[in-house]
Amino acid sequence: MIESYPRIYIITNLPTAMSKGSIRANIKEGLKVGIVLKQDQKTGKITQGVVKRILTNSSTHPHGIKVQLADGQVGRVKEIY
């Protein structure tokens, strides 16, 4: 008799859906962060600055929480320092 077991597939190297920059609760005004500006999305160039305002209203966002830096630039958080 042959028993059948469900197959388990392990998928690696997928982007993490909930990185630290994707969760609004991790980001506060005055925090130093690295963001990707709209025009830098293709290259992924990181711009550093201090959060002035949080622009994303939802608690999470898969591409990063959108913020405005103290110098007025707007982008999505990729790194938190």
C-alpha positions as CSV (number, residue, x, y, z in Angstrom):
1,M,0.0,0.0,0.0
2,I,1.4,3.4,-1.0
3,E,0.4,6.4,1.2
4,S,0.1,9.8,-0.3
5,Y,1.5,12.8,1.5
6,P,1.0,16.4,0.6
7,R,4.0,17.9,-1.1
8,I,5.7,20.8,0.5
9,Y,7.4,23.3,-1.6
10,I,10.0,25.8,-0.2
11,I,10.3,28.9,-2.2
12,T,13.4,31.0,-1.5
13,N,14.6,34.4,-2.6
14,L,11.2,36.0,-2.7
15,P,11.1,39.7,-1.6
16,T,9.8,40.0,2.0
17,A,6.4,41.5,2.0
18,M,6.8,43.1,5.3
19,S,10.2,44.7,5.6
20,K,10.6,47.3,8.3
21,G,9.9,50.2,5.9
22,S,6.6,48.6,4.9
23,I,5.0,48.9,8.3
24,R,3.8,52.3,9.3
25,A,4.2,51.7,13.0
26,N,8.0,51.5,12.5
27,I,8.2,55.0,11.1
28,K,8.0,58.2,13.2
29,E,8.5,61.9,12.4
30,G,12.1,62.8,13.1
31,L,13.4,59.4,12.2
32,K,16.4,59.1,9.8
33,V,15.4,56.9,6.9
34,G,16.5,55.9,3.3
35,I,13.9,56.4,0.7
36,V,13.5,55.7,-3.1
37,L,12.2,58.7,-5.0
38,K,9.8,58.2,-7.8
39,Q,12.4,59.0,-10.5
40,D,14.9,56.6,-8.9
41,Q,12.5,53.6,-8.8
42,K,14.2,51.9,-11.8
43,T,17.7,52.2,-10.3
44,G,16.7,51.8,-6.6
45,K,18.9,54.7,-5.6
46,I,18.5,55.5,-1.9
47,T,18.1,59.1,-0.7
48,Q,18.7,59.7,3.1
49,G,16.9,62.2,5.2
50,V,14.7,62.8,8.2
51,V,11.0,62.2,8.2
52,K,8.9,65.3,8.3
53,R,5.5,63.8,7.5
54,I,4.1,60.3,6.9
55,L,1.9,60.3,3.8
56,T,0.6,56.7,3.7
57,N,-2.5,56.3,5.7
58,S,-2.7,52.5,5.7
59,S,-0.8,50.4,8.3
60,T,1.3,48.6,5.7
61,H,2.3,49.0,2.1
62,P,4.2,46.4,0.1
63,H,6.5,48.9,-1.6
64,G,7.3,50.9,1.6
65,I,5.5,53.7,3.5
66,K,5.4,57.0,1.6
67,V,7.0,59.9,3.5
68,Q,8.1,63.5,3.0
69,L,11.6,64.3,4.2
70,A,12.5,67.5,6.0
71,D,13.9,68.9,2.7
72,G,10.6,68.3,0.9
73,Q,11.5,65.2,-1.1
74,V,8.9,62.4,-1.2
75,G,9.5,58.7,-1.5
76,R,8.9,55.2,-0.1
77,V,10.9,54.0,2.9
78,K,13.4,51.3,2.1
79,E,15.8,51.6,5.1
80,I,15.5,52.8,8.7
81,Y,18.7,54.0,10.4
